[in-house]
Amino acid sequence: HTRIGKELLDVFDRERKQVLFLGLKMDRFKEIRHQDLMFAILMGVVLFIIGSAGIYFVFVVQNAYLVRRTLDEMREYTRNVLESMPNGLITVDSSLSVATFNPTALEILGKGREEVEGKPIGELLPLENEVRKVLSDSESILEKEVRISNEGRGKTFLFLSVSPLKEPDSKVARGAVIILRDVTVIRDLEQKVMMNEKFAALGRLSAGVAHEIRNPLNSIKGFIQYFQKKLDLDEEDYKYTDLMLTEVDRLNRVISKLLAYSKPREPRMSIRSLDEVVDHCLRVLEREFASASIRLERKYCGESVPLVLMDADQMTQVFLNILLNAIEATPAGGAISVVSETTGGSKVSLVVQDSGEGIPREHLDKIFDPFFSTKKKGTGLGLAIVKSIIEAHDGEIEVESEVHKGTKFIVSLNIYQSSADVAEDSVSEIYGSAAV
């Protein structure tokens, strides 16, 4: 700079001109410029870190969302599997209290959620000892069949399986898993098969015995009538011979029922109105109702009378038997209700309810067995024949009873066609033939 200044001075001196020199130091400028550069680099680093952190945060959030959604889907899938199981499932913790359960378990037990949740397993099922064994021996699996009573469902047979609930890679059981399977239908079918086999053998034996007894009875009756006419009997002797004839007739009726049960005839089906058959039976029994001072309450399905494919004679026998039993069971001044109603649109039911003494609970399972009767003069074949006739009509009969409250018999049959449908069919046939 000094050399350049001197040269310029020499030039201006020769030209005799005045020169003014001004200077600016650049050190401060360079320092500030360096600081700006360092600040820019620092901000770049900070922004890079913030950007990287933001990208990482977004990735973490997205991954957490995916994990949570996967867990929710797995939880929902597991819940659907448990709720869709045909068997009940209950888990029990180490204190023998119910931890979790599925809806099927509630349905099988016939209880609500609040009646099961947190309850000791011993209050719900007779499994306390089995659960303790599983908790003490985590390798054991125990099975048991029990019979429980449910309100409104009667007796229920359950097949139970108890297995340990363990943590992964652990041999210590922290609870137990109980699987409940309702085998009531299977046990009922097995019982029916056994009863049918027993009744079939009994029927064959009874039929043979009945034929052997009936012939001598007819001979005895004939000889009694012969001696009544031939001999000069006094009033007391005649009364005894008349009593003999009455007992012979009673034995003949028992034998006839026995033969009807052992060899029932095939139903002769025809389309009939259930209400008409029932009303016919009620007209036949009008005197019995009046003499017993029993009030009859009759209710109908409605305007559309259900038609049923039935053997009218056999169904008349069924309804007469049920109604006579109701009359015998109802005290004077009581009432018998006879109601016909449709159920689900495919069945029609006749409900006969009396206000009698009722049937003890221990007898309810036996009233349809042959030769079982709670009446002093009963043969025990009436309801057995009733049930066989209804089953031959592909129907069902149920009984509900409480002591001192009365008994209800429910006979259900398949509806063949309603009277309205028959009328429409008849009209269509008429118009169809006219068009032809």
HUVEN-V691953 format. One record per residue. SS is DSSP state (~ for helix, > for strand, _ for the rest). PHI is phi in whole degrees, 0 to 359 (999 if undefined). BURIAL is + if it has 16 or more other C-alpha atoms within 10 Angstrom, else -. Layout:
ss: [SS;SS]
phi: [PHI;PHI]
burial: [BURIAL;BURIAL]
This chain:
ss: [_;~;~;~;~;~;~;~;~;~;~;~;~;~;_;_;_;_;_;_;_;_;_;_;_;_;~;~;~;~;~;~;~;~;~;~;~;~;~;~;~;~;~;~;~;~;~;~;~;~;~;~;~;~;~;~;~;~;~;~;~;~;~;~;~;~;~;~;~;~;~;~;~;~;~;~;~;~;~;~;~;~;~;~;_;_;_;>;>;>;>;>;>;_;_;_;>;>;>;>;>;_;~;~;~;~;~;~;~;_;_;_;~;~;~;~;_;_;_;>;~;~;~;~;_;_;_;~;~;~;~;~;~;~;~;~;_;_;_;_;>;>;>;>;>;>;>;>;>;>;_;_;_;>;>;>;>;>;>;>;>;>;>;>;>;>;_;_;_;_;_;_;>;>;>;>;>;>;>;>;>;>;_;~;~;~;~;~;~;~;~;~;~;~;~;~;~;~;~;~;~;~;~;~;~;~;~;~;~;~;~;~;~;~;~;~;~;~;~;~;~;~;~;~;~;~;~;~;~;~;_;_;_;_;~;~;~;~;~;~;~;~;~;~;~;~;~;~;~;~;~;~;~;~;~;~;~;~;~;~;~;~;_;_;_;_;_;_;_;>;>;>;>;~;~;~;~;~;~;~;~;~;~;~;_;~;~;~;~;~;~;_;_;_;>;>;>;>;>;_;_;_;_;_;_;>;>;>;>;>;_;~;~;~;~;~;~;~;~;~;~;~;~;~;~;~;~;~;~;_;_;_;_;_;>;>;>;>;>;>;>;>;>;_;_;_;>;>;>;>;>;>;>;>;_;_;_;_;_;_;~;~;~;~;_;_;_;_;_;_;_;_;_;_;_;_;_;_;_;_;_;~;~;~;~;~;~;~;~;~;~;~;_;_;_;>;>;>;>;>;>;>;_;_;_;>;>;>;>;>;>;>;>;>;>;>;>;>;~;~;~;~;~;~;~;~;~;~;~;~;~;~;~;~;~;_]
phi: [999;296;297;296;294;297;300;295;296;299;294;289;295;294;268;54;246;267;232;243;254;242;230;226;282;262;297;295;298;294;294;295;297;295;296;300;295;294;295;296;296;298;296;298;297;298;296;296;295;297;298;297;297;297;297;295;298;300;297;296;298;298;294;297;298;296;297;295;296;296;296;298;296;295;296;295;296;298;297;296;298;295;287;270;295;288;256;279;226;228;251;237;275;292;269;67;258;291;263;222;196;253;301;297;297;297;294;294;283;69;231;271;300;291;278;246;298;77;280;297;298;295;282;258;220;283;231;299;294;295;295;299;296;293;293;279;235;289;263;269;229;250;232;202;247;231;235;240;250;244;295;85;242;73;278;233;266;236;258;246;234;243;228;288;252;241;284;301;60;228;257;261;279;259;178;219;249;245;257;250;234;280;247;298;297;296;294;296;295;298;296;295;298;297;294;296;296;294;292;296;295;295;297;297;295;295;298;296;294;299;297;290;277;299;298;297;297;298;294;299;298;296;293;298;296;295;291;297;276;276;265;269;267;280;298;290;295;295;296;292;294;294;296;298;297;298;291;297;296;296;297;296;294;299;295;297;295;297;292;295;283;285;227;292;279;292;297;261;284;208;276;226;275;298;298;295;295;294;297;298;296;293;294;297;261;302;294;297;297;293;292;271;55;247;275;259;243;247;230;247;295;147;291;275;276;292;256;228;277;211;268;299;295;293;291;298;299;298;291;298;297;295;292;296;299;295;296;294;275;266;287;301;90;277;222;235;257;237;234;254;211;267;232;72;82;247;228;238;237;247;249;247;235;250;245;276;283;84;247;302;303;290;262;299;283;246;293;265;283;296;72;260;208;263;271;296;254;280;271;79;251;301;288;296;293;303;295;295;294;296;294;294;267;58;248;222;228;233;226;232;205;226;298;70;238;115;229;234;254;237;254;244;230;284;286;276;192;280;298;296;295;296;298;296;296;296;297;295;294;295;294;296;292;294;295;294]
burial: [-;-;-;-;-;-;-;-;+;-;-;-;-;-;-;-;-;-;-;-;-;-;-;-;-;-;-;-;-;-;-;-;-;-;-;-;-;-;-;-;-;-;-;-;-;-;-;-;-;-;-;-;-;-;-;-;-;-;-;-;-;-;-;-;-;-;-;-;-;-;-;-;-;-;-;-;-;-;-;-;-;+;+;-;-;-;+;+;+;+;+;+;+;-;-;+;+;+;+;-;+;+;+;+;+;+;-;+;+;-;-;-;-;-;-;+;-;-;-;+;+;-;-;-;-;-;+;-;-;+;+;-;+;+;+;-;-;+;-;-;+;-;-;-;-;-;-;-;-;-;-;-;-;-;-;+;+;+;+;+;+;+;+;+;+;+;-;-;-;-;-;+;+;+;+;+;+;+;+;+;+;+;+;-;-;-;-;-;-;-;-;-;-;-;-;-;-;-;+;-;-;-;+;-;-;+;+;-;-;+;-;-;-;+;-;-;+;-;-;-;+;-;-;+;-;-;-;-;-;-;-;-;-;-;-;-;-;+;-;-;+;-;-;-;+;-;-;+;-;-;+;+;-;+;+;+;+;+;+;+;+;+;-;-;-;-;-;-;-;-;-;+;+;+;+;-;-;+;-;-;+;+;-;-;-;-;-;-;+;-;-;-;+;+;-;+;-;-;-;-;-;-;-;-;+;+;+;+;+;+;+;+;-;+;+;+;+;+;+;+;+;+;+;-;-;+;+;-;+;+;+;+;-;+;+;+;+;+;+;+;+;+;-;-;-;-;+;+;+;+;+;+;+;+;+;+;+;+;+;-;-;-;-;-;-;-;+;+;+;+;+;+;+;-;-;-;-;-;+;+;+;+;+;+;+;+;+;+;+;+;-;+;+;-;+;+;+;-;+;-;+;-;-;-;-;+;+;+;+;+;+;+;+;+;+;+;+;-;-;-;-;-;-;-;-;-;-;-;-;-;-;-;-;-;-;-]
